[in-house]
Structure formats: structure tokens, C-alpha cells
Amino acid sequence: MLRSLILLACIPLAAVAEEPPRQPPAQTATEALLRVQSSNQQASTKLQRQTASERDQSMFRWLETYKYPIPDHFRWVKISTENN
């Protein structure tokens, strides 16, 4: 009898759900959008499909990217709006 009372008293403690880890607030809008995207909270419930012509266009654009060589070095140009 005493054993069953102890077991019944422990059941509510085992049923407590764990909270997800807290993340610090997003510093920028980009960080906020990336968090929403990775959490999958606002994913569309509607299945999104491509038509045959859309698939062909995207494949063509992807294949076109291989026509240009990748340079060994990129030239860095600093753009400033201070002198305008």
C-alpha cells in the first residue's frame, strides 16, 4: 500500500516537460530570420511543387554558373558613402 502511494506521488514529477534551451535575443534582423527558418515554425503546410518548365529553367541557370572560371584572387573594393 505504501509503495503504491509513493509511486503515485512521483508520477506528476516525471510528467513535467523539459523546456527548450533559451537562446539570446537576435542582434540583427538577419539573425532573427535565420532562427525562424531553422526552427521550422513558419513553414508552409502547402506542398510546393515545380512545373517542368520551372525545373528546366533552374537547371539551366545552375549549369550556366559553370561557364565562368573561378578567379584565384578576388579584388577587394571598399565602398563608402561618406564622400557623397
C-alpha distances in whole Angstrom, upper triangle without the diagonal:
4,5,5,6,9,10,11,13,15,16,19,20,21,22,25,28,31,34,37,39,42,45,48,50,53,57,59,59,59,56,54,55,54,51,51,52,50,47,48,47,50,51,53,51,54,55,58,61,64,67,70,72,70,68,72,73,70,71,74,74,71,74,77,75,76,80,80,80,77,79,79,79,78,80,79,80,79,79,80,80,81,85,85
4,6,5,6,9,10,11,13,15,17,18,19,21,23,27,29,32,35,37,40,43,46,48,51,54,57,57,57,54,52,54,53,49,49,51,48,45,47,46,49,50,52,50,54,55,58,61,64,67,70,72,69,68,72,72,69,70,74,73,71,73,76,74,75,79,79,78,76,78,77,77,76,79,77,78,77,77,78,78,79,83,83
4,5,5,6,9,10,11,13,16,16,17,19,22,25,27,30,33,35,38,41,44,47,49,53,55,55,55,52,50,52,50,47,47,49,46,43,44,44,47,48,50,48,52,52,55,58,61,65,67,69,67,65,69,70,66,67,71,70,68,70,73,71,72,76,76,75,73,75,74,74,74,76,74,76,75,75,76,76,77,81,81
4,5,5,6,9,10,11,14,15,15,17,20,23,26,29,32,34,37,40,43,46,48,52,54,54,54,51,49,50,49,46,45,47,44,41,42,42,45,46,47,46,49,50,53,56,59,62,64,67,64,63,67,68,65,66,69,68,66,69,71,70,71,74,74,74,72,74,74,74,73,75,73,75,74,74,75,75,77,80,80
4,5,5,6,9,10,12,14,15,17,19,22,25,28,31,33,36,39,42,44,47,50,53,53,53,50,48,49,49,45,45,47,44,41,42,41,44,45,47,46,49,50,54,56,60,63,65,68,65,64,68,68,65,66,70,69,67,70,72,70,71,75,75,75,72,74,74,74,73,75,73,75,73,73,74,74,75,79,79
4,5,5,6,9,11,12,13,15,17,21,23,26,29,31,33,37,40,42,45,48,50,51,51,48,46,48,47,43,43,45,42,39,41,40,43,44,46,45,49,50,53,55,59,62,64,67,64,63,66,67,64,65,68,67,65,68,70,68,69,73,73,72,70,72,71,71,70,72,70,72,71,71,71,72,73,77,77
4,5,5,7,10,10,11,13,15,19,21,24,27,29,32,36,38,41,43,47,49,49,49,46,44,46,44,41,41,42,40,37,38,37,41,42,44,42,46,46,50,52,56,59,61,63,61,60,63,64,61,62,65,64,62,65,67,65,66,70,70,70,67,69,69,69,68,70,69,70,69,69,70,70,72,75,76
4,5,5,8,10,11,12,14,18,20,24,27,29,32,35,38,40,43,46,48,48,48,45,43,45,44,40,40,42,39,36,37,36,39,40,42,41,44,45,49,51,55,58,60,63,60,59,63,63,60,61,65,64,62,65,67,65,67,70,70,70,68,70,70,69,68,71,69,70,69,69,69,70,71,75,75
4,6,7,8,10,11,13,17,19,22,26,28,30,33,36,38,41,44,47,47,47,44,42,44,43,39,39,41,39,36,37,36,39,40,43,41,45,46,49,52,55,59,61,63,61,60,63,64,61,62,65,64,62,65,67,65,67,70,70,70,67,69,69,68,67,70,68,69,67,67,68,68,69,73,73
4,6,5,7,9,11,14,16,20,23,25,27,31,34,36,39,42,44,44,45,41,40,41,40,37,37,38,36,33,35,34,37,38,40,39,43,44,47,50,53,56,59,61,58,57,61,61,58,59,62,61,59,62,64,62,63,67,67,67,64,66,65,65,64,66,64,66,64,65,65,66,67,71,71
4,5,5,6,9,12,15,18,21,24,26,30,33,35,38,41,43,43,43,40,38,39,38,35,35,36,34,31,32,31,34,35,38,36,40,41,44,47,50,53,56,58,55,54,58,58,55,56,60,59,57,60,62,60,61,65,65,65,62,64,64,64,63,65,63,65,63,64,64,64,66,70,70
4,5,5,7,10,13,16,19,22,24,28,30,32,35,38,40,40,41,38,36,37,36,33,33,35,32,29,30,29,32,34,36,35,38,40,43,46,49,52,55,57,54,53,57,57,54,55,59,58,56,59,61,59,60,64,64,64,61,63,63,63,62,64,62,63,61,61,62,62,63,67,67
4,6,6,9,11,14,18,20,22,26,28,30,33,37,39,39,39,36,34,36,35,31,32,34,31,28,30,29,32,34,36,35,39,40,43,46,49,52,55,57,54,53,57,57,54,55,58,57,55,58,60,58,59,63,62,62,60,61,61,61,60,62,60,61,59,59,60,60,61,65,65
4,6,8,10,14,17,19,22,25,28,30,33,36,39,39,39,35,34,35,34,30,31,32,30,26,28,27,31,32,34,33,37,38,41,43,47,50,52,54,51,50,54,54,51,52,56,54,52,55,57,55,57,60,60,60,57,59,59,59,58,60,58,60,58,59,59,60,61,65,65
4,6,9,12,15,18,21,24,27,29,32,35,37,37,37,34,32,33,32,29,28,30,28,24,26,25,28,29,31,30,34,35,38,41,44,47,50,52,49,48,52,52,49,50,54,53,51,54,56,54,55,59,59,59,57,59,59,58,57,59,57,59,57,57,58,58,60,64,64
4,7,9,13,15,17,21,24,26,28,32,34,34,34,31,29,31,30,26,26,28,26,23,24,23,26,28,30,30,33,35,37,40,44,47,50,52,48,48,51,51,48,50,53,51,50,53,55,53,54,58,57,58,55,57,57,56,55,57,55,56,55,55,55,55,57,60,60
4,6,9,12,15,18,21,23,25,29,31,31,31,28,26,27,26,23,23,24,22,19,21,19,23,24,27,26,30,31,34,37,40,44,46,48,45,44,48,48,44,46,49,48,46,49,51,49,50,54,54,54,51,53,53,53,51,54,52,53,51,51,52,52,54,57,57
4,6,9,12,15,18,20,23,26,28,28,28,25,24,25,24,20,21,23,20,17,19,19,22,24,27,27,30,31,34,37,40,43,46,47,44,43,47,46,43,45,48,46,44,47,49,47,48,52,51,51,49,50,50,50,49,51,48,50,48,49,49,50,51,55,55
4,6,8,12,15,17,19,23,25,25,25,22,20,22,21,17,18,20,18,15,17,16,20,22,25,25,29,30,32,35,38,42,44,46,42,42,45,45,41,43,46,44,42,46,47,45,47,50,50,50,47,48,48,48,46,48,46,47,45,45,46,46,48,51,51
4,6,9,13,15,17,20,22,22,22,19,17,19,18,14,15,17,14,12,15,14,18,19,23,23,27,28,30,33,35,39,41,43,39,39,42,41,38,40,43,41,39,42,44,41,43,46,46,46,43,45,45,44,43,44,42,43,42,42,43,43,45,48,49
4,6,10,13,15,18,20,21,21,17,16,18,17,13,15,17,15,13,16,16,19,21,25,26,29,30,31,34,37,40,43,44,40,39,43,42,38,40,43,40,39,42,43,41,42,46,45,44,41,43,43,42,40,42,40,41,40,40,40,41,43,46,47
4,7,9,12,15,17,18,19,15,14,17,16,12,14,17,15,13,16,16,19,21,25,26,30,31,32,35,37,41,43,44,40,40,43,42,39,40,43,40,39,42,43,41,42,46,45,44,41,43,42,41,40,41,39,40,38,38,38,38,40,43,44
4,6,8,11,14,15,15,11,11,14,13,10,12,15,13,12,16,15,18,20,24,26,29,30,31,34,35,39,41,42,38,38,41,40,36,38,40,38,36,40,40,38,40,43,41,41,38,39,39,38,36,37,35,36,34,34,34,35,36,40,40
4,6,9,12,14,14,11,11,14,14,11,14,16,15,15,18,18,20,22,26,28,31,32,33,36,37,41,43,43,40,39,42,41,37,39,41,39,37,41,41,38,40,43,42,41,38,39,39,37,35,36,33,34,32,32,32,32,33,37,38
4,6,9,11,12,9,8,12,12,10,12,15,15,14,18,17,18,21,25,27,30,31,31,34,36,39,42,42,38,38,41,39,36,38,40,37,36,40,40,37,40,42,41,41,38,39,39,37,35,35,33,33,31,30,30,30,31,35,35
4,6,7,8,6,5,9,10,8,11,13,13,14,17,16,17,20,23,26,28,30,29,32,33,37,39,39,35,35,38,36,33,35,37,34,33,36,37,34,36,39,37,37,34,35,35,34,31,32,29,29,27,27,27,27,28,32,32
4,7,8,7,8,11,12,11,14,16,16,17,20,20,20,23,26,29,31,32,31,34,35,38,41,40,36,37,39,37,34,36,38,34,33,37,37,34,36,38,37,37,33,34,34,32,29,30,27,27,24,24,24,24,25,29,29
4,5,5,6,9,10,11,13,14,16,17,19,19,19,21,24,27,29,30,29,32,32,36,38,37,33,34,36,34,31,33,35,31,31,34,34,31,34,36,34,34,31,32,32,30,27,28,25,25,22,22,21,21,23,27,27
4,5,5,6,9,10,11,12,14,15,17,17,16,18,21,24,26,27,26,29,29,33,35,34,30,31,34,31,28,31,32,29,29,32,32,30,33,35,33,34,31,32,33,31,28,29,26,26,24,22,22,22,24,28,27
4,5,5,6,9,10,10,12,14,16,16,16,17,20,23,25,26,24,27,27,30,33,32,28,29,31,29,26,28,30,26,26,29,29,26,29,31,30,30,28,29,30,28,25,26,24,24,22,21,22,22,25,28,27
4,5,5,6,9,10,10,12,14,15,15,17,20,24,25,26,25,28,29,32,34,34,30,30,33,31,28,30,32,28,27,31,31,28,31,33,32,32,29,30,31,29,27,28,25,26,24,24,24,25,27,30,30
4,5,5,6,9,10,11,13,12,13,15,18,21,23,25,24,27,28,32,34,34,30,30,33,31,28,31,33,30,29,33,33,30,33,36,34,35,32,33,34,33,30,31,29,29,27,26,27,27,29,32,32
4,5,5,6,9,10,11,11,11,12,15,19,20,21,21,23,24,28,30,30,26,27,30,28,25,27,29,26,26,29,30,27,30,33,32,33,30,32,33,32,29,30,28,28,27,26,27,27,29,33,32
4,5,5,6,8,10,11,12,13,16,19,21,21,21,23,24,28,30,30,26,26,29,27,24,26,28,25,24,28,28,26,28,31,30,31,28,30,31,30,27,29,27,28,27,26,28,28,31,34,33
4,5,5,6,9,9,11,12,16,19,21,22,22,25,26,30,32,32,29,29,32,30,27,29,31,29,27,31,32,29,32,35,34,34,32,33,34,33,31,32,30,31,30,29,30,31,33,36,36
4,6,5,6,6,7,9,13,15,18,19,19,22,24,28,30,31,27,27,30,29,26,28,31,28,27,31,32,30,32,35,35,35,33,35,36,35,33,34,32,33,32,31,32,32,34,38,37
4,6,5,7,7,8,11,14,16,17,16,19,21,25,27,27,24,24,27,25,22,25,27,25,24,27,28,26,29,32,31,32,30,32,33,33,31,33,31,32,31,30,32,32,35,38,37
4,5,8,10,10,13,16,18,18,18,21,23,26,29,29,26,25,28,27,24,26,29,26,25,28,29,27,29,33,32,33,30,32,33,33,31,33,32,33,32,32,33,34,37,40,39
4,5,8,9,13,15,18,18,19,22,24,28,30,31,28,27,31,30,27,29,32,29,28,31,33,31,33,36,36,36,34,36,37,36,35,37,35,36,35,35,36,36,39,42,42
4,6,5,9,11,14,14,15,19,21,25,27,28,25,25,28,28,25,27,30,28,26,30,32,30,32,35,35,36,34,37,38,37,36,38,36,37,36,36,37,38,40,43,42
4,6,9,11,14,16,17,20,23,26,29,30,27,27,31,30,27,29,32,30,29,33,34,33,35,38,38,39,37,40,41,40,38,40,38,39,38,37,38,38,40,44,43
4,6,9,12,14,14,18,21,24,27,28,24,25,28,27,25,28,30,28,28,31,33,31,34,37,37,38,36,39,40,40,37,39,37,38,37,36,37,37,39,42,41
4,6,9,10,11,15,17,21,24,25,21,22,25,25,22,25,27,26,25,29,30,29,32,35,35,36,35,38,39,39,37,39,37,38,37,37,38,38,41,44,42
4,5,7,8,12,15,18,22,23,20,20,24,23,21,24,27,25,25,29,30,30,32,35,36,37,36,39,41,41,38,40,39,40,39,38,40,39,42,45,44
4,6,9,13,16,19,22,24,21,22,25,25,23,26,29,28,27,31,33,32,35,37,38,40,39,42,44,44,42,44,43,43,43,42,43,43,46,49,47
4,6,9,13,15,19,21,18,19,22,23,21,24,26,26,26,29,31,31,33,36,37,39,38,41,43,44,42,44,43,43,43,42,44,43,47,49,47
4,6,10,13,16,18,16,16,20,20,19,21,24,24,23,26,28,28,31,33,35,37,36,39,41,42,40,42,42,43,43,42,44,44,47,49,48
4,7,10,13,15,12,13,16,17,15,17,20,20,20,23,25,25,27,30,31,34,33,36,39,39,37,40,39,40,40,39,41,41,45,47,45
4,7,10,12,10,10,13,14,13,15,18,18,18,21,23,24,26,28,30,32,32,36,38,39,37,40,40,40,41,40,42,43,46,48,46
4,6,8,6,6,10,10,10,12,14,15,16,18,20,21,23,25,27,30,30,33,36,37,35,38,38,39,40,39,41,41,45,47,45
4,5,5,6,9,10,11,12,14,16,17,18,20,22,24,25,28,31,31,35,38,39,37,39,40,40,42,41,43,43,47,48,46
4,5,5,6,9,10,11,12,14,15,16,18,20,22,24,26,29,30,34,37,38,37,39,40,41,42,41,44,44,48,49,48
4,5,5,6,9,10,10,12,14,15,16,19,21,22,24,27,29,32,35,36,35,37,38,38,40,39,42,42,46,47,45
4,5,5,6,9,10,11,12,14,15,17,19,21,23,26,27,30,33,34,32,35,35,36,37,36,39,39,43,44,42
4,5,5,6,9,10,11,12,14,16,18,19,22,25,25,29,32,33,32,34,35,36,37,37,40,40,44,45,44
4,6,5,6,9,10,10,12,15,16,17,20,23,24,28,31,32,31,34,35,36,38,37,40,41,44,45,44
4,5,5,6,9,10,11,13,15,16,18,22,23,26,29,30,29,31,32,33,34,34,37,37,41,42,40
4,5,5,6,9,10,11,14,15,17,20,21,24,27,28,27,29,30,31,32,32,35,36,39,41,39
4,5,5,6,9,10,12,14,16,19,20,23,26,28,27,29,31,32,34,34,37,38,42,43,41
4,5,5,6,9,10,11,14,17,19,22,25,27,26,28,30,31,33,33,36,37,41,41,40
4,6,5,7,9,11,12,15,17,20,23,24,23,25,26,27,29,29,32,33,37,38,36
4,5,5,8,10,12,14,15,18,21,23,22,24,26,27,29,29,33,34,38,39,38
4,5,6,8,10,13,14,18,21,23,22,25,27,28,31,31,35,36,40,41,40
4,5,6,8,11,13,16,20,21,20,23,25,26,29,29,32,34,37,38,37
4,6,6,9,10,13,17,18,17,20,22,23,26,26,30,31,35,36,35
4,6,7,9,13,15,18,18,20,23,25,28,28,32,34,37,38,38
4,7,10,13,16,18,18,20,23,25,28,28,32,34,37,38,37
4,7,9,13,14,14,16,19,21,24,25,29,31,34,34,34
4,6,9,12,12,15,18,20,24,25,29,31,34,35,35
4,7,9,9,13,15,18,21,23,26,29,32,33,33
4,5,7,10,13,16,19,21,25,28,30,31,31
4,7,10,13,16,19,22,26,29,31,32,33
4,7,9,13,16,19,22,25,27,28,29
4,6,9,13,15,19,22,24,25,26
4,6,10,13,16,19,21,22,23
4,7,10,13,16,18,19,20
4,6,10,13,15,15,17
4,6,10,12,13,14
4,7,9,10,11
4,6,7,8
4,6,6
4,6
4
